[in-house]
Amino acid sequence: MSRFSERAEHDLRAAGWEPGRKVDTAEWRGLLEASGEVRMHAAAEEFLGEFGGLKVPISGPGISVARGGRFFLGISEAGEIVLVETWVASFGFGDAALENLILGVKPEKLA
């Protein structure tokens, strides 16, 4: 059984992802930790190791919002993927969050 819906998996594979993908995260760690103010936690390390560097080719209508666009994402130590704008919204946790992001599910506004 796949971790993702057929559409989300198709989009991820088109970007170069495959199950078991693993990339070196040292460059991201260096960028994040260069100032000494940020430490990359395990959830970010795991996410970047599997999905880092992918450019998922998504556009058009989504489930509740348009798919695509440019925005800043963060990931909590618990694996929650958040959209950071002038406000913060959650796509959820782990694989479900990535699925929501790819399929165009509107994130839940937190602040």
C-alpha positions as CSV (number, residue, x, y, z in Angstrom):
1,M,0.0,0.0,0.0
2,S,1.3,3.4,-0.9
3,R,1.9,6.2,1.6
4,F,0.3,8.7,-0.8
5,S,-2.7,9.0,-3.0
6,E,-2.2,8.1,-6.7
7,R,-2.1,11.8,-7.7
8,A,0.3,12.9,-4.9
9,E,2.6,9.9,-5.6
10,H,2.6,10.7,-9.4
11,D,3.6,14.3,-8.7
12,L,6.3,13.3,-6.2
13,R,7.8,10.7,-8.7
14,A,7.7,13.3,-11.5
15,A,9.9,15.5,-9.2
16,G,12.4,12.6,-8.7
17,W,11.2,11.1,-5.5
18,E,11.0,7.3,-5.0
19,P,10.3,5.2,-1.9
20,G,13.5,4.9,0.1
21,R,15.0,8.1,-1.4
22,K,17.9,9.4,0.7
23,V,19.9,12.6,0.1
24,D,22.7,14.2,2.1
25,T,21.4,16.9,4.4
26,A,24.8,18.4,5.4
27,E,24.4,21.5,3.2
28,W,21.0,22.4,4.6
29,R,22.3,21.7,8.1
30,G,25.2,24.1,7.5
31,L,22.9,26.8,6.1
32,L,20.5,26.5,9.0
33,E,23.0,26.3,11.8
34,A,25.6,28.8,10.5
35,S,24.3,31.6,12.7
36,G,24.3,29.4,15.8
37,E,20.7,30.4,16.5
38,V,19.0,27.5,14.8
39,R,19.5,23.7,15.2
40,M,18.2,21.2,12.7
41,H,16.0,18.7,14.6
42,A,15.3,15.1,13.8
43,A,12.0,15.7,12.0
44,A,13.6,18.3,9.7
45,E,16.6,16.0,9.0
46,E,14.2,13.1,8.1
47,F,12.0,15.2,5.9
48,L,14.9,16.8,4.1
49,G,16.7,13.5,3.7
50,E,13.7,12.1,1.8
51,F,12.1,15.2,0.1
52,G,14.9,17.8,0.1
53,G,15.7,19.4,-3.2
54,L,12.6,18.2,-5.0
55,K,10.7,20.7,-7.1
56,V,7.2,19.2,-7.3
57,P,5.5,20.4,-10.6
58,I,2.1,21.3,-9.3
59,S,-0.4,24.0,-10.5
60,G,-4.1,24.4,-11.1
61,P,-7.1,23.9,-8.9
62,G,-6.7,21.9,-5.8
63,I,-9.2,20.3,-3.3
64,S,-9.8,23.6,-1.4
65,V,-7.1,26.0,-2.7
66,A,-5.0,26.3,-5.8
67,R,-2.1,23.9,-6.2
68,G,1.3,25.6,-6.4
69,G,2.7,29.0,-5.7
70,R,5.8,30.0,-3.8
71,F,5.8,30.1,0.0
72,F,7.9,29.4,3.1
73,L,7.4,26.2,4.9
74,G,8.6,25.1,8.3
75,I,8.5,21.8,10.1
76,S,8.1,21.3,13.8
77,E,10.0,18.7,15.9
78,A,6.7,16.7,15.9
79,G,6.7,16.7,12.0
80,E,4.0,19.3,11.6
81,I,4.4,21.1,8.3
82,V,3.4,24.8,8.5
83,L,3.0,27.6,6.0
84,V,4.6,30.8,7.3
85,E,3.2,34.1,5.9
86,T,2.2,37.1,7.9
87,W,0.3,34.3,9.7
88,V,0.9,30.6,10.3
89,A,-1.2,27.7,9.1
90,S,-0.8,23.9,9.4
91,F,-1.0,21.4,6.7
92,G,-0.9,18.6,9.3
93,F,1.7,16.1,10.2
94,G,4.1,13.8,8.2
95,D,2.9,12.2,5.0
96,A,-0.7,13.5,5.4
97,A,0.7,17.1,5.5
98,L,2.7,16.6,2.4
99,E,-0.3,15.0,0.7
100,N,-2.4,18.1,1.7
101,L,0.2,20.4,0.3
102,I,0.5,18.6,-3.0
103,L,-3.2,18.2,-3.5
104,G,-4.2,21.8,-2.6
105,V,-5.9,21.3,0.7
106,K,-6.2,24.6,2.5
107,P,-4.0,24.7,5.6
108,E,-5.6,25.4,9.0
109,K,-4.8,28.8,10.2
110,L,-3.0,28.8,13.6
111,A,-2.0,32.4,14.2
